[in-house]
């Protein structure tokens, strides 16, 4: 068994011997979701995705998620945090200028604005191609299974991978110096899964330190649960909550509650997901698949597609056209991981701060290099319980929580973890000369000393000042957009995004013109594959 310090010392030696820090070059990209709302009332938009921004089906940077009104901004892969932040800035700059023309802005919070009913949420439209229809029917299925309001929750997804030089180090460090291409693929996948296991053991700290969804508009739920209290007008809050988005009030899926997705072996993980794709679920069978000539869902199984499985982290591989994610993983192994636990930061006009991304980088390297053991079902269950408890009342820092090794005071648990993360951060500073890694950890330590610095506490304070969640978030949304509008767009940026929009529209038309079979035939072939 190697310790964290052993691994860091070995990595430092590797970097010195190779006279390069390439092994510490991380590749990352971000997906940020945000609702479009009208600027005066903060009501969800019923207007179509702005045509001037291109086709949501094919645009590489600006698309939609569940709803036509739920925008999603996707960056390229960058070797630096600053590259991600700069690209997100540029995307938001363009989008805000266009939305202002139709009196709309971006909702800054993870939990949605006031929503009168499920029917008020428009499902995203991706055109008339079979691919576009598949996306629409999948979303119709989500609507019939869970309701549309839940699908309006927004978050930040962080896609992360290590450089090839890191994998060369890790193989040497673990005594596997001569590997075939297939063995390299297996080695990389196995170690990404080790990272994921340690991520699941420690992801509670991300909800504690970065959770920013302790309040909801009362329209989000039909009945106020006992766990929430009333705060100001039309606002329900978890008094000590950090992230209702990640609690059982957020992404709810009771059908998946007993689904034990194993992160011990790639093949077992894939088989578990595949079984869920083939297992009929009685309540979904009652909905029906195609009724009176209209699809209500893609199928009546536990999962329609792999993406329906809710998880705070996922192993990923870029797919080829028409390829299932599980098939890509099975054929070519894990390429990167997707961190899905992060709430939007309402204080940031792009939904996140650079220091947050630096913290996640340190956290993920820590999860990769720390000692790891396989997860059993009991530990998985207890970790899920602890994660839910931190999300629902994690600002009770002096209360005891059980992470599988018996009760421990949350403050002590967090301080212990941050002290280990500081070791990793200091290592990165020493090797790269970039002090931002250590600054990111110090910033989080300050939150444990002063709980008012926690994003969840700050959001509640703003709700109190503005007399409600809805007015508080709308005020932030308009201030953020005003700041974007105060800065004119360059001709270079306008030209670049206009070309991207035009190309995406042409690509969507090409896809639509290339269909050779009807949707029923297309869907049957997709399901069979």
C-alpha positions in Angstrom: 0.0 0.0 0.0 1.4 3.4 -1.0 0.6 6.6 0.8 -0.3 9.9 -0.7 3.1 11.3 0.1 4.8 8.3 -1.5 2.9 9.0 -4.7 3.6 12.7 -4.7 7.3 12.1 -4.1 7.4 9.7 -6.9 5.6 12.1 -9.2 8.0 14.9 -8.2 11.0 12.6 -9.1 9.4 11.8 -12.4 8.9 15.4 -13.3 12.5 16.2 -12.4 13.9 13.3 -14.4 11.8 14.1 -17.5 12.6 17.9 -17.0 9.0 18.6 -17.7 5.7 19.2 -15.9 3.7 17.6 -18.6 2.5 14.9 -16.2 0.8 17.8 -14.3 -1.0 19.2 -17.3 -4.7 18.7 -16.8 -7.2 18.8 -19.6 -10.5 20.3 -18.6 -13.7 21.6 -20.1 -17.0 22.9 -18.7 -20.7 22.6 -19.4 -22.8 25.4 -17.8 -26.6 25.3 -17.8 -28.8 28.3 -17.3 -32.5 29.1 -17.7 -33.6 31.9 -20.0 -36.1 34.2 -18.2 -37.7 37.5 -19.0 -35.9 40.5 -17.5 -38.9 42.1 -15.8 -40.6 39.2 -13.9 -38.0 36.4 -14.1 -40.5 34.0 -15.7 -39.3 31.2 -17.8 -39.0 32.0 -21.5 -41.5 30.6 -24.0 -39.6 31.9 -27.0 -37.7 29.4 -29.1 -33.9 29.1 -28.8 -32.6 32.3 -30.5 -32.0 31.4 -34.2 -29.2 33.9 -34.4 -27.2 31.7 -32.0 -27.5 28.7 -34.3 -28.9 25.2 -34.2 -29.0 23.6 -30.7 -28.5 20.2 -32.3 -25.2 20.9 -33.9 -23.6 24.0 -32.4 -20.4 23.1 -30.5 -20.7 25.8 -27.8 -24.3 27.0 -27.4 -27.1 24.4 -27.1 -30.0 23.5 -24.9 -30.4 20.8 -22.3 -33.8 19.5 -21.2 -35.9 22.5 -22.0 -36.0 24.9 -25.0 -35.4 27.6 -22.3 -32.5 25.7 -20.5 -29.4 26.9 -22.3 -26.1 25.0 -22.1 -22.7 26.4 -22.8 -19.9 24.0 -23.7 -16.2 24.9 -23.8 -13.5 23.2 -25.7 -10.9 21.2 -23.8 -8.2 23.4 -22.3 -4.8 22.8 -20.6 -5.4 25.7 -18.2 -8.2 27.0 -16.0 -7.8 30.4 -17.5 -8.5 29.0 -21.0 -11.9 27.6 -19.7 -12.8 30.8 -17.9 -11.9 33.0 -20.9 -14.0 30.9 -23.3 -17.0 30.9 -21.0 -16.6 34.7 -20.7 -16.7 35.0 -24.5 -19.8 32.7 -24.8 -21.7 34.5 -22.1 -20.8 37.9 -23.6 -22.3 37.0 -26.9 -25.4 35.3 -25.5 -26.2 38.1 -23.1 -26.1 40.7 -25.9 -28.5 38.6 -27.9 -30.9 37.8 -25.1 -31.1 41.5 -24.2 -32.5 42.2 -27.6 -35.5 40.0 -26.7 -35.8 41.3 -23.1 -34.4 38.1 -21.6 -31.5 37.3 -19.3 -29.9 34.2 -17.7 -31.2 32.9 -14.3 -28.1 32.7 -12.1 -29.2 29.9 -9.7 -29.3 26.1 -9.9 -32.8 25.9 -8.6 -35.3 27.3 -11.1 -37.4 30.4 -11.2 -41.1 30.5 -10.4 -42.8 27.8 -12.5 -46.6 27.8 -12.7 -46.9 24.2 -13.8 -45.2 21.4 -15.7 -46.9 22.6 -18.9 -45.1 26.0 -18.6 -41.8 24.3 -19.3 -41.2 23.8 -23.1 -39.3 20.7 -24.1 -36.2 21.4 -26.2 -36.7 21.1 -30.0 -33.8 19.8 -32.1 -35.3 19.8 -35.6 -37.0 17.1 -37.7 -34.1 14.7 -38.2 -34.3 11.2 -36.6 -31.5 12.3 -34.2 -33.4 15.4 -33.3 -36.6 13.5 -32.7 -34.8 10.9 -30.5 -33.6 13.8 -28.3 -37.2 15.1 -28.1 -38.8 11.8 -27.3 -36.2 11.1 -24.6 -37.1 14.4 -23.0 -40.8 13.6 -23.3 -40.1 10.4 -21.4 -38.3 12.4 -18.7 -41.4 14.6 -18.5 -43.8 11.7 -18.1 -41.5 10.0 -15.6 -40.3 12.8 -13.3 -42.1 16.0 -14.4 -40.7 18.9 -16.3 -40.1 21.2 -13.3 -37.4 18.9 -11.9 -35.6 18.9 -15.3 -35.2 22.7 -15.0 -32.5 22.4 -12.3 -29.2 23.7 -13.6 -25.6 22.9 -12.7 -22.0 23.0 -13.8 -20.4 19.9 -15.2 -16.6 19.6 -15.1 -14.9 17.3 -17.6 -11.4 16.3 -16.6 -8.6 14.1 -17.9 -4.9 13.5 -17.2 -2.2 14.0 -19.8 -0.5 11.0 -21.5 2.7 11.9 -19.5 0.8 11.3 -16.3 -0.3 7.8 -17.4 3.3 7.0 -18.2 4.3 8.0 -14.7 1.5 6.1 -13.0 2.2 2.9 -14.9 5.9 3.1 -13.8 4.9 4.0 -10.3 2.6 1.0 -10.1 5.2 -1.4 -11.6 3.6 -1.8 -15.0 6.3 -0.6 -17.4 5.6 -2.7 -20.5 2.0 -2.5 -21.6 0.3 -3.3 -24.9 -2.2 -0.8 -26.2 -5.1 -2.9 -24.8 -3.3 -3.1 -21.5 -2.8 0.7 -21.4 -6.5 1.1 -22.1 -7.4 -1.2 -19.2 -4.9 0.4 -16.9 -6.2 3.8 -17.6 -9.9 2.8 -17.1 -9.1 0.9 -13.9 -7.4 3.9 -12.4 -10.1 6.3 -13.5 -12.5 4.0 -11.6 -10.2 4.2 -8.6 -10.4 8.0 -8.8 -14.2 7.7 -9.0 -14.4 5.5 -5.9 -12.4 8.0 -3.9 -14.5 10.8 -5.4 -17.6 9.2 -4.0 -16.0 8.9 -0.6 -15.2 12.6 -0.5 -17.6 14.4 -2.8 -19.7 15.6 0.2 -17.1 18.3 0.7 -18.0 19.8 -2.7 -21.6 20.2 -1.6 -20.5 21.6 1.7 -18.1 24.2 0.3 -19.7 25.1 -3.0 -23.3 24.2 -2.6 -25.4 27.2 -3.4 -29.0 25.9 -3.5 -30.4 26.1 0.1 -33.6 27.8 -1.1 -36.3 27.2 -3.7 -39.4 29.0 -5.0 -42.4 27.3 -3.5 -43.7 26.5 -7.0 -40.9 23.9 -7.2 -42.8 21.5 -5.0 -46.6 20.9 -4.6 -46.4 20.5 -0.8 -43.9 21.9 1.6 -41.9 19.1 3.2 -41.2 19.1 6.9 -37.5 19.5 6.2 -38.0 23.0 4.8 -39.2 26.2 6.5 -40.8 29.3 5.0 -38.6 32.3 4.4 -40.0 35.6 3.2 -42.6 35.5 0.4 -43.0 32.3 -1.7 -39.7 30.9 -0.6 -38.9 27.6 1.2 -35.5 26.9 2.6 -33.4 24.3 4.3 -32.2 26.3 7.3 -28.8 24.5 7.3 -28.9 23.1 3.8 -26.0 23.5 1.4 -27.4 22.0 -1.9 -31.1 21.1 -2.2 -30.2 20.4 -5.8 -28.2 17.4 -4.7 -30.7 16.3 -1.9 -33.6 14.0 -2.3 -35.7 17.2 -3.1 -33.6 17.8 -6.2 -32.8 15.2 -8.8 -35.3 12.7 -7.6 -35.4 9.2 -9.1 -37.0 6.7 -6.7 -36.9 4.1 -9.5 -33.1 4.2 -9.4 -32.8 4.2 -5.6 -32.1 0.5 -5.5 -29.9 0.5 -8.6 -26.4 -0.4 -7.3 -24.0 0.9 -10.0 -20.7 -0.7 -9.2 -17.5 1.4 -9.8 -15.2 -1.4 -9.0 -14.7 -2.8 -12.6 -15.4 -1.2 -15.9 -17.1 -4.3 -17.3 -19.3 -4.7 -14.2 -20.3 -1.0 -14.4 -21.2 -1.3 -18.1 -23.2 -4.4 -17.5 -25.1 -2.9 -14.7 -26.1 0.1 -16.8 -27.0 -2.2 -19.7 -29.2 -4.3 -17.5 -31.1 -1.1 -16.4 -31.6 -0.3 -20.1 -33.3 -3.6 -20.6 -35.2 -4.0 -17.3 -38.9 -3.2 -17.6 -40.3 -0.9 -14.9 -44.0 -1.3 -14.0 -44.8 2.4 -13.5 -43.1 3.3 -16.8 -45.0 0.4 -18.5 -48.2 2.1 -17.4 -47.2 5.3 -19.2 -46.9 3.4 -22.5 -44.3 4.0 -25.2 -46.3 5.0 -28.3 -49.9 5.8 -27.6 -52.3 7.0 -30.3 -49.4 7.5 -32.7 -47.4 9.7 -30.4 -44.3 8.7 -28.4 -44.4 9.2 -24.7 -40.9 7.8 -24.0 -38.2 5.8 -25.8 -39.0 2.7 -23.9 -40.6 1.5 -20.6 -37.4 0.3 -19.0 -35.7 1.5 -15.9 -33.5 3.7 -18.1 -34.3 5.0 -21.5 -30.7 5.8 -22.3 -27.5 5.8 -20.2 -27.7 9.5 -19.5 -30.9 9.0 -17.5 -28.8 7.5 -14.7 -28.3 10.2 -12.1 -24.8 10.3 -10.6 -22.5 12.9 -9.1 -19.7 11.7 -11.3 -19.5 9.6 -14.6 -16.8 7.8 -16.5 -16.9 9.1 -20.1 -15.6 8.5 -23.6 -16.3 10.7 -26.6 -18.8 8.8 -28.7 -19.0 8.4 -32.5 -22.3 9.2 -34.4 -25.0 6.9 -33.3 -22.8 5.1 -30.7 -24.1 4.4 -27.2 -21.9 5.7 -24.3 -21.6 2.3 -22.8 -20.4 0.8 -26.1 -17.8 3.6 -26.4 -16.5 2.8 -22.9 -16.4 -0.9 -23.6 -14.6 -0.6 -26.9 -12.1 2.2 -26.1 -12.1 2.6 -22.3 -12.5 5.6 -20.1 -11.2 8.8 -21.6 -12.2 11.4 -19.0 -14.5 11.9 -16.0 -17.5 14.2 -15.7 -18.0 15.8 -12.3 -21.7 16.6 -12.0 -22.2 17.6 -8.4 -21.4 21.3 -8.7 -24.1 23.9 -8.2 -24.0 27.1 -10.1 -22.3 30.0 -8.3 -24.9 32.8 -8.4 -22.1 35.3 -7.5 -20.4 34.6 -10.8 -21.8 35.8 -14.1 -20.5 32.6 -15.7 -21.7 30.3 -12.9 -18.3 29.5 -11.5 -15.0 31.1 -10.3 -11.5 30.1 -11.4 -10.6 29.3 -7.8 -13.4 26.6 -7.8 -11.9 24.9 -10.8 -8.5 25.0 -9.3 -9.9 23.4 -6.1 -11.5 20.6 -8.2 -8.2 20.0 -10.0 -6.5 19.5 -6.6 -9.4 17.3 -5.4 -9.3 15.0 -8.4 -5.5 14.6 -8.3 -5.9 13.7 -4.6 -8.6 11.2 -5.4 -6.3 9.6 -8.1 -3.2 9.3 -5.9 -4.8 8.3 -2.6 -4.9 4.7 -1.5 -8.1 3.0 -2.8 -10.2 0.0 -1.9 -13.2 -1.5 -3.7 -16.6 -0.3 -2.8 -19.2 -2.7 -1.4 -22.9 -2.1 -1.4 -23.0 -1.2 2.3 -20.3 1.5 1.9 -22.1 2.8 -1.2 -25.3 3.1 0.7 -23.7 4.9 3.6 -21.9 7.3 1.4 -25.1 8.1 -0.4 -26.8 8.7 2.9 -24.0 11.0 4.1 -24.0 12.9 0.8 -27.7 13.5 1.2 -27.3 14.6 4.8 -24.6 17.1 4.0 -26.7 18.5 1.1 -29.7 18.9 3.4 -28.1 20.2 6.6 -24.4 20.4 6.0 -24.1 23.9 7.6 -24.5 22.1 11.0 -20.7 21.9 11.1 -20.6 20.7 14.7 -23.1 17.9 14.2 -21.9 14.3 13.7 -22.2 12.5 10.3 -21.4 8.9 9.4 -19.4 8.4 6.3 -19.1 4.7 6.8 -16.5 4.6 9.6 -18.7 5.7 12.5 -19.9 9.2 13.5 -17.5 12.1 13.2 -18.0 15.9 13.6 -18.4 17.4 10.2 -16.1 20.3 10.9 -13.3 17.8 11.9 -13.9 15.7 8.8 -13.7 18.7 6.6 -10.6 20.1 8.3 -8.8 16.8 8.0 -9.6 16.5 4.3 -8.6 20.1 3.6 -5.3 19.5 5.3 -4.6 16.6 3.0 -5.7 18.6 0.0 -3.3 21.3 1.0 -0.4 18.9 0.7 -1.4 18.2 -2.9 -1.9 21.9 -3.6 1.5 22.8 -2.2 3.0 20.0 -4.3 1.4 21.5 -7.4 2.6 25.0 -6.5 6.2 23.6 -6.1 6.1 21.8 -9.4 4.3 24.4 -11.6 4.9 27.7 -9.9 1.2 28.4 -10.0 0.1 29.6 -6.5 -3.6 29.4 -7.5 -3.8 25.8 -6.4 -2.9 26.7 -2.8 -4.9 29.9 -2.8 -8.0 27.8 -3.7 -7.6 25.5 -0.7 -6.9 28.5 1.7 -10.1 30.1 0.4 -12.1 27.1 1.4 -10.4 26.8 4.8 -11.7 30.4 5.5 -15.3 29.1 5.0 -14.9 26.6 7.9 -13.7 29.5 10.1 -16.5 31.8 9.0 -19.6 30.0 7.9 -21.1 33.2 6.5 -18.6 32.8 3.6 -20.3 29.5 2.5 -22.2 30.1 -0.8 -25.3 28.6 0.8 -25.3 31.0 3.7 -24.7 34.0 1.3 -27.6 33.0 -0.9 -29.9 32.8 2.1 -28.8 36.2 3.2 -29.6 37.6 -0.2 -33.1 36.0 -0.1 -33.7 37.7 3.2 -32.6 41.1 2.0 -34.7 40.9 -1.2 -37.7 39.3 0.5 -37.7 36.1 -1.4 -35.7 33.7 -3.7 -37.3 34.9 -6.9 -36.6 38.7 -6.5 -33.1 38.0 -5.1 -32.1 35.9 -8.1 -33.8 38.2 -10.7 -31.9 41.2 -9.2 -28.6 39.3 -9.6 -29.5 38.2 -13.1 -30.2 41.8 -14.3 -27.0 43.2 -12.6 -24.9 40.5 -14.3 -26.4 41.2 -17.7 -26.0 44.9 -17.3 -22.3 44.3 -16.7 -22.1 42.3 -19.9 -24.0 44.9 -21.9 -21.6 47.7 -20.7 -18.9 46.0 -22.7 -19.3 46.1 -26.5 -18.6 43.0 -28.6 -15.6 43.0 -30.9 -16.1 42.6 -34.6 -13.8 39.5 -34.4 -16.1 37.9 -31.8 -19.3 38.7 -33.7 -17.9 37.3 -36.9 -16.7 34.1 -35.3 -20.0 33.4 -33.6 -22.0 34.3 -36.6 -19.9 31.8 -38.6 -20.4 29.1 -36.0 -24.2 29.7 -36.0 -24.4 29.5 -39.8 -22.3 26.4 -39.9 -24.5 24.7 -37.2 -27.7 25.5 -39.1 -26.2 24.0 -42.3 -25.1 20.9 -40.4 -28.6 20.4 -38.9 -30.1 20.6 -42.4 -27.6 18.2 -43.8 -28.5 15.7 -41.0 -32.2 16.1 -41.8 -31.7 15.7 -45.5 -29.6 12.5 -44.9 -32.2 10.5 -43.1 -33.1 7.4 -45.1 -35.6 5.7 -42.8 -38.6 6.8 -40.8 -38.3 7.4 -37.1 -39.9 4.1 -36.0 -37.3 2.2 -38.0 -34.5 4.5 -36.7 -35.5 4.0 -33.1 -35.8 0.3 -33.4 -32.3 0.1 -34.7 -31.0 2.4 -32.0 -32.6 0.3 -29.3 -31.3 -2.9 -30.8 -27.7 -1.6 -30.8 
